[in-house]
Amino acid sequence: MKKNNLLVISSLLSILFTSVHVTGDIIYGFEKGGTSNLIILPILALWLYGTLVLTDHKGGYIIILLASLLGLAVPIVHMKGAGLASQVSATIVGYVFVWTTIALGVTSILSIVLSIGGLLRRDRPV
């Protein structure tokens, strides 16, 4: 599979996991669920645009890199302090919340590595 295809897939998965995670944040009360949460809409839209429209452009790699760094921050923030186990209940919803947090971290790391690789390939003289 081409590296750009892997980058698109990992970035799309990160976008999906981010939206599921934000939903979990609202359900569990980490966020109020008000209009302040709408800031995620332009962030995800820009991330999606960089992933689908600007895939082979330097700008697309940069958007994916920056958004993936934000995505990687999510599990780091949630794992600090008492960790996720104390934050969510032992239900299937809690299980999905923890799983999406871990999956977001993994796909974000992969997207970071692939976007840096894409930027380095683009900057390499022919």
C-alpha positions in Angstrom: 0.0 0.0 0.0 1.3 3.5 -0.9 2.4 5.6 2.0 0.0 8.4 1.1 -2.9 5.9 1.3 -1.7 4.8 4.7 -1.5 8.5 5.8 -5.1 9.1 4.6 -6.4 6.0 6.3 -4.6 6.8 9.6 -5.6 10.4 9.5 -9.3 9.6 8.8 -9.3 7.1 11.7 -7.8 9.8 14.0 -10.6 12.2 12.9 -13.2 9.5 13.7 -11.6 8.7 17.1 -11.4 12.4 17.9 -15.1 12.9 17.3 -16.0 9.8 19.3 -13.7 10.9 22.1 -15.1 14.5 22.3 -18.6 12.8 22.5 -17.3 10.8 25.4 -15.9 13.9 27.1 -19.4 15.4 26.9 -21.2 12.2 28.1 -18.8 11.8 31.1 -19.0 15.5 32.0 -15.4 16.4 31.2 -16.8 19.1 28.9 -20.1 20.9 29.5 -21.5 20.1 26.0 -22.3 23.8 25.2 -21.5 25.9 22.3 -17.9 26.2 23.4 -17.5 22.6 22.1 -18.3 23.7 18.6 -14.7 24.8 18.2 -14.0 21.1 17.3 -16.0 21.5 14.1 -13.6 23.8 12.2 -10.7 21.9 13.6 -12.0 18.6 12.3 -13.1 20.2 9.0 -9.6 21.6 8.4 -8.1 18.2 9.4 -10.4 16.5 7.0 -9.7 19.0 4.2 -5.9 18.5 4.7 -6.4 14.8 4.6 -8.7 14.5 1.6 -8.0 17.5 -0.6 -4.4 18.4 0.2 -3.0 14.9 0.5 0.0 15.3 -1.8 0.7 19.0 -0.9 3.0 20.3 1.6 0.1 22.2 3.3 -1.8 18.9 3.7 1.2 17.2 5.4 1.5 20.2 7.8 -2.2 20.2 8.6 -2.2 16.5 9.3 1.0 16.8 11.4 -0.3 19.6 13.6 -3.7 18.0 14.0 -2.1 14.6 14.8 0.0 16.3 17.5 -3.2 17.6 19.0 -4.7 14.1 18.7 -1.7 12.7 20.5 -2.1 15.2 23.3 -5.6 13.7 24.2 -4.4 10.4 25.7 -1.5 12.1 27.4 -3.8 14.6 29.1 -6.3 11.9 30.1 -3.6 9.5 31.5 -2.1 12.2 33.8 -3.1 12.2 37.4 -5.3 9.4 38.5 -5.7 8.2 34.9 -8.6 7.0 32.9 -9.7 4.2 35.2 -10.8 6.7 37.9 -12.5 9.0 35.3 -14.9 6.5 33.7 -17.2 3.8 34.9 -16.7 0.1 34.3 -19.4 -0.1 31.6 -19.3 -0.7 27.9 -19.4 3.1 27.4 -16.3 3.4 29.6 -14.6 0.7 27.7 -15.3 2.4 24.4 -14.1 5.7 25.8 -10.8 4.2 27.0 -10.3 2.2 23.7 -10.9 5.3 21.5 -8.4 7.3 23.6 -5.8 4.6 23.1 -6.7 4.2 19.4 -6.5 7.9 18.9 -3.0 8.0 20.3 -1.9 5.1 18.1 -3.3 6.5 14.9 -2.0 10.0 15.7 1.5 8.6 16.2 1.3 6.8 12.8 0.0 10.0 11.1 2.8 12.0 12.6 5.4 9.6 11.4 3.9 9.4 7.9 3.3 13.1 7.5 6.9 13.8 8.5 8.0 11.2 6.0 5.9 12.9 3.3 7.4 16.3 4.1 10.9 14.9 3.9 10.2 13.2 0.6 8.8 16.4 -0.8 11.8 18.5 0.3 14.3 16.1 -1.2 15.9 17.3 -4.4 15.4 15.2 -7.5 
